[in-house]
Amino acid sequence: HFRMENSIHENNVAVFYMLDKQFHLTISEASHNRVLLDMSRMLWEQRVNIPYAGLDKRSGDKNVLIKLNQQHKAIIEAIRAGNADNALQRALLHLKYVREIIGY
């Protein structure tokens, strides 16, 4: 997450969302769930067609990026601790926040 923090510090939204994509695909791959991985890849391929490509005002706001990165860290911490329930709850909070960002 150092690279994500660095991209926030440098106001490099495009790099942040490139790393965001890597984060989510890595989580999908680690799940060993082929359906999840295929769906994740499909959604990321389609992502360029929606406003949440890191280019609109809300999704490029520095405070939003900081919060997204904090949520990523919380998910990773729960996974590392082997706490599946906590990881799930953190992931659901993250998805809820993303939906708020994109107004969906």
N, C-alpha and C positions, 0 to 999 in steps of 0.2 A: 504493500500500500504506500510505500515511500514514493513510488513513481506517480501514483494518483495524487498524493499530497503535493508533490513537486509541480504537477500540471496545474493544480488549483492555484498554487503560489504564483505561477507564471501566467495565469489567466489563459491557459491553453485548453480551451473547451474540447477541441477536436481530439487531442491526445487523451484527455480524461475519458471521453466516451469510447475511444478505441480500447483503453484499458478496462473500462466498464464491461465492454463486450467480452474481453478475455476472461475477466472475473466470472461472469455468468456462464460462459461456455465451459470453463474449468470446473465449476461446481457441477454442471450437468454431466460432464465426463466422469467426474469422481463418483457420481451416484451409481454408475454402471447400469443406468436405466436407459436403454437404447431409445425408447419412445420419448423420454424427456430430452435427451440429447438431440434427436431429430427435430423435435418441436422447437427447441431453443434455437437451433441453427436456422430453421425456417423463419422464426420470428425475427431474428437478427437480420436476415436477408431482406425481409419486408420492412424493417425499421426505417430505411431511408425514405419511405413513402409517408411517414407520419411526422408531425411537428417535433416530436421528441428525438430529434437527431442531434441535439446539442447546439442547435443554431438559433432557436427562438429565445426570447428574453428570459422567460422563467427557468428553462432547463439549463441555461448558461449562467445563471446567477451564482456568484461565488458561495453564498450561504447555502444554496441548494446543493451545490457540489460537495461542500463540507459535510452536510447532513447525510448525503448518499454514501460518502466514504465512511462516515462513522457507522452507518448501518451495515456496510460491508464488513467492517472490522468486528462488529457484534456477531454477525453470522459466522464468521471464521472462528471467533473465540468459542462459540457454542459447539461448532463442529470439532474443534481441537479438544474440547473438554469431553467429547463423546456424548453430549446432551442433545439428543435428537429432538426432543420436545421443545427445548429452548431455541434450537436452530430453526425449527419450523415456525415458531412464534415470531422470531426476528425476521425471517424471510417474509412472512405474511405482513408484518408492519412495513417492511421495505416495499413490497408490492403496493400496499395501500398508499404509501407516500408517493411512489412513482405515478400512480393513477391520479393523485391530486396535482402533480406537476403538469401532466399532459392534459388535465381537465377531462378525464375519461370516466 
